[in-house]
């Protein structure tokens, strides 16, 4: 009889940062903000991200499509990046 190779679902979750790693990430983000233009910094922080284009509601068969134009951020809508939890 073959054995089952089971993993806890928590093992599939991304690892969290410890306090030292969190502080290092914050310092790196502050360095980028102080040495790069707003456009370059935004590109660095968002590189590799992809917008969510559809969403399925639980117990419903409907799908919601989002327009890419609605997902774009204008410079007037930018938030305080330095205080964001990286």
PDB file of N, CA, C and O in Angstrom:
ATOM      1  N   UNK A   1       0.839  -1.176   0.000  1.00  0.00           N
ATOM      2  CA  UNK A   1       0.000   0.000   0.000  1.00  0.00           C
ATOM      3  C   UNK A   1       0.889   1.244   0.000  1.00  0.00           C
ATOM      4  O   UNK A   1       1.826   1.337   0.792  1.00  0.00           O
ATOM      5  N   UNK A   2       0.596   2.207  -0.890  1.00  0.00           N
ATOM      6  CA  UNK A   2       1.399   3.421  -1.007  1.00  0.00           C
ATOM      7  C   UNK A   2       1.034   4.403   0.098  1.00  0.00           C
ATOM      8  O   UNK A   2      -0.131   4.544   0.471  1.00  0.00           O
ATOM      9  N   UNK A   3       2.050   5.074   0.608  1.00  0.00           N
ATOM     10  CA  UNK A   3       1.786   6.060   1.658  1.00  0.00           C
ATOM     11  C   UNK A   3       1.412   7.403   1.024  1.00  0.00           C
ATOM     12  O   UNK A   3       1.866   7.737  -0.070  1.00  0.00           O
ATOM     13  N   UNK A   4       0.593   8.147   1.718  1.00  0.00           N
ATOM     14  CA  UNK A   4       0.173   9.461   1.251  1.00  0.00           C
ATOM     15  C   UNK A   4       1.176  10.504   1.723  1.00  0.00           C
ATOM     16  O   UNK A   4       1.583  10.510   2.884  1.00  0.00           O
ATOM     17  N   UNK A   5       1.567  11.378   0.816  1.00  0.00           N
ATOM     18  CA  UNK A   5       2.474  12.464   1.163  1.00  0.00           C
ATOM     19  C   UNK A   5       1.630  13.714   1.384  1.00  0.00           C
ATOM     20  O   UNK A   5       1.257  14.396   0.430  1.00  0.00           O
ATOM     21  N   UNK A   6       1.337  14.004   2.627  1.00  0.00           N
ATOM     22  CA  UNK A   6       0.471  15.139   2.952  1.00  0.00           C
ATOM     23  C   UNK A   6       1.287  16.282   3.528  1.00  0.00           C
ATOM     24  O   UNK A   6       2.293  16.081   4.209  1.00  0.00           O
ATOM     25  N   UNK A   7       0.818  17.493   3.232  1.00  0.00           N
ATOM     26  CA  UNK A   7       1.425  18.695   3.786  1.00  0.00           C
ATOM     27  C   UNK A   7       0.321  19.531   4.418  1.00  0.00           C
ATOM     28  O   UNK A   7      -0.813  19.568   3.939  1.00  0.00           O
ATOM     29  N   UNK A   8       0.674  20.178   5.473  1.00  0.00           N
ATOM     30  CA  UNK A   8      -0.257  21.115   6.085  1.00  0.00           C
ATOM     31  C   UNK A   8      -0.449  22.290   5.131  1.00  0.00           C
ATOM     32  O   UNK A   8       0.493  22.695   4.450  1.00  0.00           O
ATOM     33  N   UNK A   9      -1.650  22.835   5.078  1.00  0.00           N
ATOM     34  CA  UNK A   9      -1.908  23.964   4.183  1.00  0.00           C
ATOM     35  C   UNK A   9      -1.066  25.178   4.551  1.00  0.00           C
ATOM     36  O   UNK A   9      -0.795  26.016   3.691  1.00  0.00           O
ATOM     37  N   UNK A  10      -0.652  25.292   5.791  1.00  0.00           N
ATOM     38  CA  UNK A  10       0.169  26.426   6.212  1.00  0.00           C
ATOM     39  C   UNK A  10       1.519  26.411   5.504  1.00  0.00           C
ATOM     40  O   UNK A  10       2.140  27.460   5.332  1.00  0.00           O
ATOM     41  N   UNK A  11       1.976  25.233   5.093  1.00  0.00           N
ATOM     42  CA  UNK A  11       3.255  25.133   4.397  1.00  0.00           C
ATOM     43  C   UNK A  11       3.197  25.727   2.996  1.00  0.00           C
ATOM     44  O   UNK A  11       4.236  26.027   2.407  1.00  0.00           O
ATOM     45  N   UNK A  12       2.007  25.900   2.463  1.00  0.00           N
ATOM     46  CA  UNK A  12       1.851  26.509   1.145  1.00  0.00           C
ATOM     47  C   UNK A  12       1.764  28.030   1.219  1.00  0.00           C
ATOM     48  O   UNK A  12       1.822  28.702   0.190  1.00  0.00           O
ATOM     49  N   UNK A  13       1.628  28.571   2.407  1.00  0.00           N
ATOM     50  CA  UNK A  13       1.527  30.017   2.586  1.00  0.00           C
ATOM     51  C   UNK A  13       2.912  30.650   2.496  1.00  0.00           C
ATOM     52  O   UNK A  13       3.908  30.018   2.846  1.00  0.00           O
ATOM     53  N   UNK A  14       2.977  31.905   2.024  1.00  0.00           N
ATOM     54  CA  UNK A  14       4.278  32.575   1.974  1.00  0.00           C
ATOM     55  C   UNK A  14       4.820  32.816   3.377  1.00  0.00           C
ATOM     56  O   UNK A  14       4.058  33.035   4.319  1.00  0.00           O
ATOM     57  N   UNK A  15       6.115  32.773   3.502  1.00  0.00           N
ATOM     58  CA  UNK A  15       6.758  33.023   4.796  1.00  0.00           C
ATOM     59  C   UNK A  15       6.639  34.502   5.146  1.00  0.00           C
ATOM     60  O   UNK A  15       6.609  35.351   4.256  1.00  0.00           O
ATOM     61  N   UNK A  16       6.574  34.806   6.414  1.00  0.00           N
ATOM     62  CA  UNK A  16       6.521  36.191   6.854  1.00  0.00           C
ATOM     63  C   UNK A  16       7.912  36.653   7.251  1.00  0.00           C
ATOM     64  O   UNK A  16       8.786  35.838   7.548  1.00  0.00           O
ATOM     65  N   UNK A  17       8.111  37.959   7.254  1.00  0.00           N
ATOM     66  CA  UNK A  17       9.402  38.522   7.623  1.00  0.00           C
ATOM     67  C   UNK A  17       9.518  38.627   9.136  1.00  0.00           C
ATOM     68  O   UNK A  17       8.538  38.896   9.831  1.00  0.00           O
ATOM     69  N   UNK A  18      10.724  38.411   9.633  1.00  0.00           N
ATOM     70  CA  UNK A  18      10.948  38.687  11.049  1.00  0.00           C
ATOM     71  C   UNK A  18      11.210  40.185  11.189  1.00  0.00           C
ATOM     72  O   UNK A  18      11.299  40.882  10.178  1.00  0.00           O
ATOM     73  N   UNK A  19      11.334  40.687  12.389  1.00  0.00           N
ATOM     74  CA  UNK A  19      11.441  42.132  12.622  1.00  0.00           C
ATOM     75  C   UNK A  19      12.689  42.729  11.980  1.00  0.00           C
ATOM     76  O   UNK A  19      12.645  43.853  11.479  1.00  0.00           O
ATOM     77  N   UNK A  20      13.802  41.992  11.987  1.00  0.00           N
ATOM     78  CA  UNK A  20      15.025  42.506  11.365  1.00  0.00           C
ATOM     79  C   UNK A  20      14.875  42.585   9.844  1.00  0.00           C
ATOM     80  O   UNK A  20      15.306  43.561   9.230  1.00  0.00           O
ATOM     81  N   UNK A  21      14.272  41.575   9.242  1.00  0.00           N
ATOM     82  CA  UNK A  21      14.045  41.595   7.799  1.00  0.00           C
ATOM     83  C   UNK A  21      13.069  42.703   7.416  1.00  0.00           C
ATOM     84  O   UNK A  21      13.229  43.352   6.383  1.00  0.00           O
ATOM     85  N   UNK A  22      12.068  42.913   8.247  1.00  0.00           N
ATOM     86  CA  UNK A  22      11.089  43.965   8.002  1.00  0.00           C
ATOM     87  C   UNK A  22      11.767  45.335   8.039  1.00  0.00           C
ATOM     88  O   UNK A  22      11.524  46.173   7.171  1.00  0.00           O
ATOM     89  N   UNK A  23      12.613  45.561   9.040  1.00  0.00           N
ATOM     90  CA  UNK A  23      13.317  46.837   9.164  1.00  0.00           C
ATOM     91  C   UNK A  23      14.266  47.047   7.984  1.00  0.00           C
ATOM     92  O   UNK A  23      14.356  48.157   7.460  1.00  0.00           O
ATOM     93  N   UNK A  24      14.972  46.001   7.562  1.00  0.00           N
ATOM     94  CA  UNK A  24      15.876  46.097   6.417  1.00  0.00           C
ATOM     95  C   UNK A  24      15.103  46.439   5.142  1.00  0.00           C
ATOM     96  O   UNK A  24      15.561  47.252   4.339  1.00  0.00           O
ATOM     97  N   UNK A  25      13.943  45.827   4.955  1.00  0.00           N
ATOM     98  CA  UNK A  25      13.107  46.118   3.784  1.00  0.00           C
ATOM     99  C   UNK A  25      12.620  47.562   3.814  1.00  0.00           C
ATOM    100  O   UNK A  25      12.581  48.227   2.779  1.00  0.00           O
ATOM    101  N   UNK A  26      12.255  48.039   4.974  1.00  0.00           N
ATOM    102  CA  UNK A  26      11.807  49.435   5.103  1.00  0.00           C
ATOM    103  C   UNK A  26      12.944  50.403   4.784  1.00  0.00           C
ATOM    104  O   UNK A  26      12.739  51.398   4.088  1.00  0.00           O
ATOM    105  N   UNK A  27      14.143  50.111   5.295  1.00  0.00           N
ATOM    106  CA  UNK A  27      15.301  50.968   5.013  1.00  0.00           C
ATOM    107  C   UNK A  27      15.634  50.953   3.524  1.00  0.00           C
ATOM    108  O   UNK A  27      15.980  51.990   2.958  1.00  0.00           O
ATOM    109  N   UNK A  28      15.534  49.791   2.887  1.00  0.00           N
ATOM    110  CA  UNK A  28      15.790  49.699   1.449  1.00  0.00           C
ATOM    111  C   UNK A  28      14.756  50.508   0.667  1.00  0.00           C
ATOM    112  O   UNK A  28      15.098  51.175  -0.310  1.00  0.00           O
ATOM    113  N   UNK A  29      13.510  50.450   1.089  1.00  0.00           N
ATOM    114  CA  UNK A  29      12.456  51.219   0.424  1.00  0.00           C
ATOM    115  C   UNK A  29      12.700  52.715   0.579  1.00  0.00           C
ATOM    116  O   UNK A  29      12.516  53.472  -0.375  1.00  0.00           O
ATOM    117  N   UNK A  30      13.109  53.147   1.760  1.00  0.00           N
ATOM    118  CA  UNK A  30      13.421  54.562   1.973  1.00  0.00           C
ATOM    119  C   UNK A  30      14.598  54.999   1.109  1.00  0.00           C
ATOM    120  O   UNK A  30      14.610  56.113   0.586  1.00  0.00           O
ATOM    121  N   UNK A  31      15.593  54.114   0.959  1.00  0.00           N
ATOM    122  CA  UNK A  31      16.746  54.425   0.110  1.00  0.00           C
ATOM    123  C   UNK A  31      16.300  54.612  -1.342  1.00  0.00           C
ATOM    124  O   UNK A  31      16.720  55.561  -2.004  1.00  0.00           O
ATOM    125  N   UNK A  32      15.458  53.717  -1.832  1.00  0.00           N
ATOM    126  CA  UNK A  32      14.959  53.830  -3.205  1.00  0.00           C
ATOM    127  C   UNK A  32      14.190  55.134  -3.370  1.00  0.00           C
ATOM    128  O   UNK A  32      14.356  55.830  -4.371  1.00  0.00           O
ATOM    129  N   UNK A  33      13.355  55.467  -2.402  1.00  0.00           N
ATOM    130  CA  UNK A  33      12.557  56.693  -2.483  1.00  0.00           C
ATOM    131  C   UNK A  33      13.423  57.945  -2.484  1.00  0.00           C
ATOM    132  O   UNK A  33      13.065  58.947  -3.103  1.00  0.00           O
ATOM    133  N   UNK A  34      14.556  57.897  -1.798  1.00  0.00           N
ATOM    134  CA  UNK A  34      15.398  59.091  -1.711  1.00  0.00           C
ATOM    135  C   UNK A  34      16.405  59.196  -2.851  1.00  0.00           C
ATOM    136  O   UNK A  34      16.973  60.268  -3.063  1.00  0.00           O
ATOM    137  N   UNK A  35      16.641  58.116  -3.586  1.00  0.00           N
ATOM    138  CA  UNK A  35      17.652  58.148  -4.645  1.00  0.00           C
ATOM    139  C   UNK A  35      17.081  58.013  -6.048  1.00  0.00           C
ATOM    140  O   UNK A  35      17.819  58.157  -7.022  1.00  0.00           O
ATOM    141  N   UNK A  36      15.808  57.744  -6.177  1.00  0.00           N
ATOM    142  CA  UNK A  36      15.186  57.555  -7.493  1.00  0.00           C
ATOM    143  C   UNK A  36      14.035  58.531  -7.673  1.00  0.00           C
ATOM    144  O   UNK A  36      13.502  59.078  -6.707  1.00  0.00           O
ATOM    145  N   UNK A  37      13.665  58.737  -8.937  1.00  0.00           N
ATOM    146  CA  UNK A  37      12.489  59.558  -9.215  1.00  0.00           C
ATOM    147  C   UNK A  37      11.241  58.774  -8.803  1.00  0.00           C
ATOM    148  O   UNK A  37      11.299  57.564  -8.583  1.00  0.00           O
ATOM    149  N   UNK A  38      10.130  59.471  -8.705  1.00  0.00           N
ATOM    150  CA  UNK A  38       8.875  58.826  -8.318  1.00  0.00           C
ATOM    151  C   UNK A  38       8.507  57.723  -9.315  1.00  0.00           C
ATOM    152  O   UNK A  38       8.055  56.650  -8.915  1.00  0.00           O
ATOM    153  N   UNK A  39       8.701  57.986 -10.610  1.00  0.00           N
ATOM    154  CA  UNK A  39       8.361  56.997 -11.635  1.00  0.00           C
ATOM    155  C   UNK A  39       9.246  55.758 -11.519  1.00  0.00           C
ATOM    156  O   UNK A  39       8.760  54.631 -11.617  1.00  0.00           O
ATOM    157  N   UNK A  40      10.562  55.973 -11.307  1.00  0.00           N
ATOM    158  CA  UNK A  40      11.474  54.833 -11.173  1.00  0.00           C
ATOM    159  C   UNK A  40      11.149  54.015  -9.925  1.00  0.00           C
ATOM    160  O   UNK A  40      11.124  52.785  -9.971  1.00  0.00           O
ATOM    161  N   UNK A  41      10.901  54.701  -8.815  1.00  0.00           N
ATOM    162  CA  UNK A  41      10.584  54.007  -7.564  1.00  0.00           C
ATOM    163  C   UNK A  41       9.298  53.201  -7.704  1.00  0.00           C
ATOM    164  O   UNK A  41       9.230  52.054  -7.264  1.00  0.00           O
ATOM    165  N   UNK A  42       8.290  53.792  -8.310  1.00  0.00           N
ATOM    166  CA  UNK A  42       7.029  53.081  -8.506  1.00  0.00           C
ATOM    167  C   UNK A  42       7.240  51.841  -9.372  1.00  0.00           C
ATOM    168  O   UNK A  42       6.650  50.791  -9.116  1.00  0.00           O
ATOM    169  N   UNK A  43       8.081  51.966 -10.394  1.00  0.00           N
ATOM    170  CA  UNK A  43       8.398  50.820 -11.244  1.00  0.00           C
ATOM    171  C   UNK A  43       9.103  49.715 -10.473  1.00  0.00           C
ATOM    172  O   UNK A  43       8.822  48.534 -10.678  1.00  0.00           O
ATOM    173  N   UNK A  44      10.018  50.094  -9.585  1.00  0.00           N
ATOM    174  CA  UNK A  44      10.744  49.115  -8.771  1.00  0.00           C
ATOM    175  C   UNK A  44       9.789  48.387  -7.836  1.00  0.00           C
ATOM    176  O   UNK A  44       9.836  47.162  -7.728  1.00  0.00           O
ATOM    177  N   UNK A  45       8.926  49.132  -7.162  1.00  0.00           N
ATOM    178  CA  UNK A  45       8.031  48.533  -6.169  1.00  0.00           C
ATOM    179  C   UNK A  45       6.919  47.693  -6.788  1.00  0.00           C
ATOM    180  O   UNK A  45       6.376  46.803  -6.133  1.00  0.00           O
ATOM    181  N   UNK A  46       6.581  47.967  -8.033  1.00  0.00           N
ATOM    182  CA  UNK A  46       5.469  47.241  -8.651  1.00  0.00           C
ATOM    183  C   UNK A  46       5.920  46.255  -9.726  1.00  0.00           C
ATOM    184  O   UNK A  46       5.079  45.631 -10.374  1.00  0.00           O
ATOM    185  N   UNK A  47       7.220  46.103  -9.928  1.00  0.00           N
ATOM    186  CA  UNK A  47       7.735  45.188 -10.952  1.00  0.00           C
ATOM    187  C   UNK A  47       7.237  43.762 -10.681  1.00  0.00           C
ATOM    188  O   UNK A  47       7.359  43.246  -9.570  1.00  0.00           O
ATOM    189  N   UNK A  48       6.687  43.154 -11.701  1.00  0.00           N
ATOM    190  CA  UNK A  48       6.220  41.774 -11.591  1.00  0.00           C
ATOM    191  C   UNK A  48       4.790  41.622 -11.116  1.00  0.00           C
ATOM    192  O   UNK A  48       4.242  40.521 -11.171  1.00  0.00           O
ATOM    193  N   UNK A  49       4.166  42.701 -10.648  1.00  0.00           N
ATOM    194  CA  UNK A  49       2.772  42.607 -10.212  1.00  0.00           C
ATOM    195  C   UNK A  49       1.853  42.569 -11.424  1.00  0.00           C
ATOM    196  O   UNK A  49       2.122  43.216 -12.436  1.00  0.00           O
ATOM    197  N   UNK A  50       0.794  41.826 -11.321  1.00  0.00           N
ATOM    198  CA  UNK A  50      -0.201  41.753 -12.383  1.00  0.00           C
ATOM    199  C   UNK A  50      -1.564  42.094 -11.799  1.00  0.00           C
ATOM    200  O   UNK A  50      -1.888  41.667 -10.691  1.00  0.00           O
ATOM    201  N   UNK A  51      -2.374  42.867 -12.541  1.00  0.00           N
ATOM    202  CA  UNK A  51      -3.700  43.211 -12.021  1.00  0.00           C
ATOM    203  C   UNK A  51      -4.620  41.998 -12.006  1.00  0.00           C
ATOM    204  O   UNK A  51      -4.475  41.081 -12.814  1.00  0.00           O
ATOM    205  N   UNK A  52      -5.549  42.008 -11.092  1.00  0.00           N
ATOM    206  CA  UNK A  52      -6.577  40.967 -11.045  1.00  0.00           C
ATOM    207  C   UNK A  52      -7.603  41.329 -12.107  1.00  0.00           C
ATOM    208  O   UNK A  52      -8.182  42.415 -12.068  1.00  0.00           O
ATOM    209  N   UNK A  53      -7.831  40.427 -13.055  1.00  0.00           N
ATOM    210  CA  UNK A  53      -8.743  40.744 -14.151  1.00  0.00           C
ATOM    211  C   UNK A  53     -10.129  40.173 -13.965  1.00  0.00           C
ATOM    212  O   UNK A  53     -11.075  40.658 -14.587  1.00  0.00           O
ATOM    213  N   UNK A  54     -10.283  39.168 -13.137  1.00  0.00           N
ATOM    214  CA  UNK A  54     -11.630  38.684 -12.872  1.00  0.00           C
ATOM    215  C   UNK A  54     -11.694  38.104 -11.470  1.00  0.00           C
ATOM    216  O   UNK A  54     -10.681  37.776 -10.853  1.00  0.00           O
ATOM    217  N   UNK A  55     -12.901  37.996 -11.006  1.00  0.00           N
ATOM    218  CA  UNK A  55     -13.124  37.554  -9.632  1.00  0.00           C
ATOM    219  C   UNK A  55     -14.352  36.651  -9.625  1.00  0.00           C
ATOM    220  O   UNK A  55     -15.347  36.944 -10.288  1.00  0.00           O
ATOM    221  N   UNK A  56     -14.282  35.573  -8.889  1.00  0.00           N
ATOM    222  CA  UNK A  56     -15.419  34.665  -8.768  1.00  0.00           C
ATOM    223  C   UNK A  56     -15.943  34.761  -7.344  1.00  0.00           C
ATOM    224  O   UNK A  56     -15.189  34.598  -6.385  1.00  0.00           O
ATOM    225  N   UNK A  57     -17.204  35.020  -7.215  1.00  0.00           N
ATOM    226  CA  UNK A  57     -17.806  35.063  -5.882  1.00  0.00           C
ATOM    227  C   UNK A  57     -18.157  33.658  -5.439  1.00  0.00           C
ATOM    228  O   UNK A  57     -18.578  32.826  -6.242  1.00  0.00           O
ATOM    229  N   UNK A  58     -17.983  33.409  -4.184  1.00  0.00           N
ATOM    230  CA  UNK A  58     -18.292  32.091  -3.646  1.00  0.00           C
ATOM    231  C   UNK A  58     -19.789  31.820  -3.777  1.00  0.00           C
ATOM    232  O   UNK A  58     -20.611  32.688  -3.484  1.00  0.00           O
ATOM    233  N   UNK A  59     -20.131  30.629  -4.212  1.00  0.00           N
ATOM    234  CA  UNK A  59     -21.516  30.171  -4.384  1.00  0.00           C
ATOM    235  C   UNK A  59     -22.271  30.913  -5.483  1.00  0.00           C
ATOM    236  O   UNK A  59     -23.500  30.860  -5.531  1.00  0.00           O
ATOM    237  N   UNK A  60     -21.553  31.599  -6.359  1.00  0.00           N
ATOM    238  CA  UNK A  60     -22.196  32.264  -7.490  1.00  0.00           C
ATOM    239  C   UNK A  60     -21.423  31.927  -8.756  1.00  0.00           C
ATOM    240  O   UNK A  60     -20.209  31.725  -8.714  1.00  0.00           O
ATOM    241  N   UNK A  61     -22.110  31.868  -9.853  1.00  0.00           N
ATOM    242  CA  UNK A  61     -21.462  31.542 -11.123  1.00  0.00           C
ATOM    243  C   UNK A  61     -21.105  32.793 -11.912  1.00  0.00           C
ATOM    244  O   UNK A  61     -20.659  32.689 -13.054  1.00  0.00           O
ATOM    245  N   UNK A  62     -21.289  33.964 -11.334  1.00  0.00           N
ATOM    246  CA  UNK A  62     -21.008  35.196 -12.058  1.00  0.00           C
ATOM    247  C   UNK A  62     -19.538  35.555 -11.940  1.00  0.00           C
ATOM    248  O   UNK A  62     -18.893  35.280 -10.927  1.00  0.00           O
ATOM    249  N   UNK A  63     -19.029  36.164 -12.976  1.00  0.00           N
ATOM    250  CA  UNK A  63     -17.654  36.634 -12.979  1.00  0.00           C
ATOM    251  C   UNK A  63     -17.676  38.126 -13.238  1.00  0.00           C
ATOM    252  O   UNK A  63     -18.493  38.622 -14.014  1.00  0.00           O
ATOM    253  N   UNK A  64     -16.776  38.834 -12.586  1.00  0.00           N
ATOM    254  CA  UNK A  64     -16.687  40.271 -12.757  1.00  0.00           C
ATOM    255  C   UNK A  64     -15.416  40.576 -13.535  1.00  0.00           C
ATOM    256  O   UNK A  64     -14.329  40.171 -13.123  1.00  0.00           O
ATOM    257  N   UNK A  65     -15.534  41.279 -14.646  1.00  0.00           N
ATOM    258  CA  UNK A  65     -14.369  41.674 -15.429  1.00  0.00           C
ATOM    259  C   UNK A  65     -14.031  43.117 -15.100  1.00  0.00           C
ATOM    260  O   UNK A  65     -14.905  43.981 -15.031  1.00  0.00           O
ATOM    261  N   UNK A  66     -12.753  43.356 -14.900  1.00  0.00           N
ATOM    262  CA  UNK A  66     -12.293  44.695 -14.585  1.00  0.00           C
ATOM    263  C   UNK A  66     -11.610  45.295 -15.798  1.00  0.00           C
ATOM    264  O   UNK A  66     -10.956  44.589 -16.565  1.00  0.00           O
ATOM    265  N   UNK A  67     -11.759  46.572 -15.965  1.00  0.00           N
ATOM    266  CA  UNK A  67     -11.134  47.288 -17.059  1.00  0.00           C
ATOM    267  C   UNK A  67      -9.738  47.718 -16.616  1.00  0.00           C
ATOM    268  O   UNK A  67      -9.585  48.293 -15.539  1.00  0.00           O
ATOM    269  N   UNK A  68      -8.722  47.448 -17.429  1.00  0.00           N
ATOM    270  CA  UNK A  68      -7.353  47.802 -17.074  1.00  0.00           C
ATOM    271  C   UNK A  68      -7.194  49.297 -16.824  1.00  0.00           C
ATOM    272  O   UNK A  68      -6.391  49.700 -15.983  1.00  0.00           O
ATOM    273  N   UNK A  69      -7.948  50.123 -17.544  1.00  0.00           N
ATOM    274  CA  UNK A  69      -7.842  51.563 -17.361  1.00  0.00           C
ATOM    275  C   UNK A  69      -8.266  51.974 -15.958  1.00  0.00           C
ATOM    276  O   UNK A  69      -7.746  52.950 -15.417  1.00  0.00           O
ATOM    277  N   UNK A  70      -9.193  51.250 -15.370  1.00  0.00           N
ATOM    278  CA  UNK A  70      -9.637  51.564 -14.018  1.00  0.00           C
ATOM    279  C   UNK A  70      -8.575  51.227 -12.981  1.00  0.00           C
ATOM    280  O   UNK A  70      -8.604  51.758 -11.871  1.00  0.00           O
ATOM    281  N   UNK A  71      -7.632  50.346 -13.332  1.00  0.00           N
ATOM    282  CA  UNK A  71      -6.624  49.904 -12.380  1.00  0.00           C
ATOM    283  C   UNK A  71      -5.389  50.794 -12.358  1.00  0.00           C
ATOM    284  O   UNK A  71      -4.574  50.694 -11.441  1.00  0.00           O
ATOM    285  N   UNK A  72      -5.239  51.662 -13.352  1.00  0.00           N
ATOM    286  CA  UNK A  72      -4.061  52.511 -13.403  1.00  0.00           C
ATOM    287  C   UNK A  72      -4.127  53.564 -12.305  1.00  0.00           C
ATOM    288  O   UNK A  72      -5.194  54.087 -11.984  1.00  0.00           O
ATOM    289  N   UNK A  73      -2.963  53.863 -11.738  1.00  0.00           N
ATOM    290  CA  UNK A  73      -2.866  54.840 -10.657  1.00  0.00           C
ATOM    291  C   UNK A  73      -2.284  56.129 -11.222  1.00  0.00           C
ATOM    292  O   UNK A  73      -1.226  56.113 -11.850  1.00  0.00           O
ATOM    293  N   UNK A  74      -2.960  57.221 -11.004  1.00  0.00           N
ATOM    294  CA  UNK A  74      -2.392  58.502 -11.404  1.00  0.00           C
ATOM    295  C   UNK A  74      -1.523  59.022 -10.269  1.00  0.00           C
ATOM    296  O   UNK A  74      -1.646  58.572  -9.129  1.00  0.00           O
ATOM    297  N   UNK A  75      -0.649  59.964 -10.579  1.00  0.00           N
ATOM    298  CA  UNK A  75       0.248  60.501  -9.556  1.00  0.00           C
ATOM    299  C   UNK A  75      -0.519  61.213  -8.443  1.00  0.00           C
ATOM    300  O   UNK A  75      -0.026  61.306  -7.319  1.00  0.00           O
ATOM    301  N   UNK A  76      -1.706  61.712  -8.736  1.00  0.00           N
ATOM    302  CA  UNK A  76      -2.507  62.376  -7.711  1.00  0.00           C
ATOM    303  C   UNK A  76      -3.081  61.392  -6.703  1.00  0.00           C
ATOM    304  O   UNK A  76      -3.468  61.789  -5.604  1.00  0.00           O
ATOM    305  N   UNK A  77      -3.142  60.109  -7.062  1.00  0.00           N
ATOM    306  CA  UNK A  77      -3.719  59.100  -6.185  1.00  0.00           C
ATOM    307  C   UNK A  77      -2.668  58.346  -5.386  1.00  0.00           C
ATOM    308  O   UNK A  77      -3.013  57.461  -4.603  1.00  0.00           O
ATOM    309  N   UNK A  78      -1.383  58.680  -5.568  1.00  0.00           N
ATOM    310  CA  UNK A  78      -0.327  57.953  -4.867  1.00  0.00           C
ATOM    311  C   UNK A  78      -0.430  58.175  -3.367  1.00  0.00           C
ATOM    312  O   UNK A  78      -0.740  59.275  -2.909  1.00  0.00           O
ATOM    313  N   UNK A  79      -0.173  57.148  -2.631  1.00  0.00           N
ATOM    314  CA  UNK A  79      -0.207  57.210  -1.179  1.00  0.00           C
ATOM    315  C   UNK A  79       1.213  57.383  -0.653  1.00  0.00           C
ATOM    316  O   UNK A  79       2.174  57.324  -1.421  1.00  0.00           O
ATOM    317  N   UNK A  80       1.343  57.592   0.618  1.00  0.00           N
ATOM    318  CA  UNK A  80       2.641  57.723   1.258  1.00  0.00           C
ATOM    319  C   UNK A  80       3.342  56.374   1.223  1.00  0.00           C
ATOM    320  O   UNK A  80       3.067  55.503   2.048  1.00  0.00           O
ATOM    321  N   UNK A  81       4.248  56.203   0.267  1.00  0.00           N
ATOM    322  CA  UNK A  81       4.913  54.919   0.069  1.00  0.00           C
ATOM    323  C   UNK A  81       5.855  54.603   1.221  1.00  0.00           C
ATOM    324  O   UNK A  81       6.030  53.438   1.576  1.00  0.00           O
ATOM    325  N   UNK A  82       6.464  55.632   1.811  1.00  0.00           N
ATOM    326  CA  UNK A  82       7.438  55.393   2.876  1.00  0.00           C
ATOM    327  C   UNK A  82       6.821  54.725   4.095  1.00  0.00           C
ATOM    328  O   UNK A  82       7.522  54.034   4.834  1.00  0.00           O
ATOM    329  N   UNK A  83       5.533  54.914   4.320  1.00  0.00           N
ATOM    330  CA  UNK A  83       4.906  54.314   5.495  1.00  0.00           C
ATOM    331  C   UNK A  83       4.212  52.994   5.171  1.00  0.00           C
ATOM    332  O   UNK A  83       3.623  52.365   6.050  1.00  0.00           O
ATOM    333  N   UNK A  84       4.283  52.576   3.902  1.00  0.00           N
ATOM    334  CA  UNK A  84       3.644  51.313   3.519  1.00  0.00           C
ATOM    335  C   UNK A  84       4.400  50.136   4.132  1.00  0.00           C
ATOM    336  O   UNK A  84       5.630  50.158   4.181  1.00  0.00           O
ATOM    337  N   UNK A  85       3.698  49.122   4.595  1.00  0.00           N
ATOM    338  CA  UNK A  85       4.372  47.968   5.211  1.00  0.00           C
ATOM    339  C   UNK A  85       4.961  47.042   4.158  1.00  0.00           C
ATOM    340  O   UNK A  85       4.238  46.247   3.558  1.00  0.00           O
ATOM    341  N   UNK A  86       6.259  47.135   3.928  1.00  0.00           N
ATOM    342  CA  UNK A  86       6.923  46.304   2.914  1.00  0.00           C
ATOM    343  C   UNK A  86       7.389  45.024   3.522  1.00  0.00           C
ATOM    344  O   UNK A  86       7.972  44.189   2.831  1.00  0.00           O
TER     345      UNK A  86
END
